[in-house]
Amino acid sequence: MNSDNIKNEIEKEISSFISKKMVELRKKTGKEVSDVEF
């Protein structure tokens, strides 16, 4: 794999991880999570 492919894979994994965490946070807090700071 070249570095671009690796970068794209990592970005996909990170974004799906963030999406899962957002869903968990919404369930826990019962609020919409719109502003997330990194």
Distance bins in CASP14 RR format, pairs under 12 A and 6 or more apart:
PFRMAT RR
TARGET T0000
AUTHOR 0000-0000-0000
RMODE 2
METHOD distances of the structure
MODEL  1
1 7 0 0 0 0 1 0 0 0 0 0 0
1 8 0 0 0 0 1 0 0 0 0 0 0
1 9 1 0 0 1 0 0 0 0 0 0 0
1 10 0 0 0 0 0 1 0 0 0 0 0
2 8 0 0 0 0 0 1 0 0 0 0 0
2 9 0 0 0 0 0 1 0 0 0 0 0
3 9 0 0 0 0 0 1 0 0 0 0 0
3 10 0 0 0 0 0 1 0 0 0 0 0
4 10 0 0 0 0 0 1 0 0 0 0 0
4 11 0 0 0 0 0 1 0 0 0 0 0
5 11 0 0 0 0 0 1 0 0 0 0 0
5 12 0 0 0 0 0 1 0 0 0 0 0
6 12 0 0 0 0 0 1 0 0 0 0 0
6 13 0 0 0 0 0 1 0 0 0 0 0
7 13 0 0 0 0 0 1 0 0 0 0 0
7 14 0 0 0 0 0 1 0 0 0 0 0
8 14 0 0 0 0 0 1 0 0 0 0 0
8 15 0 0 0 0 0 1 0 0 0 0 0
9 15 0 0 0 0 0 1 0 0 0 0 0
9 16 0 0 0 0 0 1 0 0 0 0 0
10 16 0 0 0 0 0 1 0 0 0 0 0
10 17 0 0 0 0 0 1 0 0 0 0 0
11 17 0 0 0 0 0 1 0 0 0 0 0
11 18 0 0 0 0 0 1 0 0 0 0 0
12 18 0 0 0 0 0 1 0 0 0 0 0
12 19 0 0 0 0 0 1 0 0 0 0 0
13 19 0 0 0 0 0 1 0 0 0 0 0
13 20 0 0 0 0 0 1 0 0 0 0 0
14 20 0 0 0 0 0 1 0 0 0 0 0
14 21 0 0 0 0 0 1 0 0 0 0 0
14 38 0 0 0 0 0 1 0 0 0 0 0
15 21 0 0 0 0 0 1 0 0 0 0 0
15 22 0 0 0 0 0 1 0 0 0 0 0
16 22 0 0 0 0 0 1 0 0 0 0 0
16 23 0 0 0 0 0 1 0 0 0 0 0
17 23 0 0 0 0 0 1 0 0 0 0 0
17 24 0 0 0 0 0 1 0 0 0 0 0
18 24 0 0 0 0 0 1 0 0 0 0 0
18 25 0 0 0 0 0 1 0 0 0 0 0
18 33 0 0 0 0 0 1 0 0 0 0 0
18 36 1 0 0 1 0 0 0 0 0 0 0
18 38 0 0 0 0 1 0 0 0 0 0 0
19 25 0 0 0 0 0 1 0 0 0 0 0
19 26 0 0 0 0 0 1 0 0 0 0 0
19 33 0 0 0 0 0 1 0 0 0 0 0
19 36 0 0 0 0 0 1 0 0 0 0 0
20 26 0 0 0 0 0 1 0 0 0 0 0
20 27 0 0 0 0 0 1 0 0 0 0 0
21 27 0 0 0 0 0 1 0 0 0 0 0
21 28 0 0 0 0 0 1 0 0 0 0 0
21 33 0 0 0 0 1 0 0 0 0 0 0
21 36 0 0 0 0 1 0 0 0 0 0 0
21 38 0 0 0 0 0 1 0 0 0 0 0
22 28 0 0 0 0 0 1 0 0 0 0 0
22 29 0 0 0 0 0 1 0 0 0 0 0
22 30 0 0 0 0 0 1 0 0 0 0 0
22 31 0 0 0 0 0 1 0 0 0 0 0
22 32 0 0 0 0 1 0 0 0 0 0 0
22 33 1 0 1 0 0 0 0 0 0 0 0
22 34 0 0 0 0 1 0 0 0 0 0 0
22 35 0 0 0 0 0 1 0 0 0 0 0
22 36 1 0 0 1 0 0 0 0 0 0 0
23 29 0 0 0 0 0 1 0 0 0 0 0
23 30 0 0 0 0 0 1 0 0 0 0 0
23 32 0 0 0 0 0 1 0 0 0 0 0
23 33 0 0 0 0 1 0 0 0 0 0 0
24 30 0 0 0 0 0 1 0 0 0 0 0
24 33 0 0 0 0 1 0 0 0 0 0 0
25 31 0 0 0 0 1 0 0 0 0 0 0
25 32 0 0 0 0 1 0 0 0 0 0 0
25 33 1 0 1 0 0 0 0 0 0 0 0
25 34 0 0 0 0 0 1 0 0 0 0 0
25 35 0 0 0 0 0 1 0 0 0 0 0
25 36 0 0 0 0 1 0 0 0 0 0 0
26 32 1 0 0 1 0 0 0 0 0 0 0
26 33 1 0 1 0 0 0 0 0 0 0 0
26 34 0 0 0 0 0 1 0 0 0 0 0
26 36 0 0 0 0 0 1 0 0 0 0 0
27 33 0 0 0 0 0 1 0 0 0 0 0
END
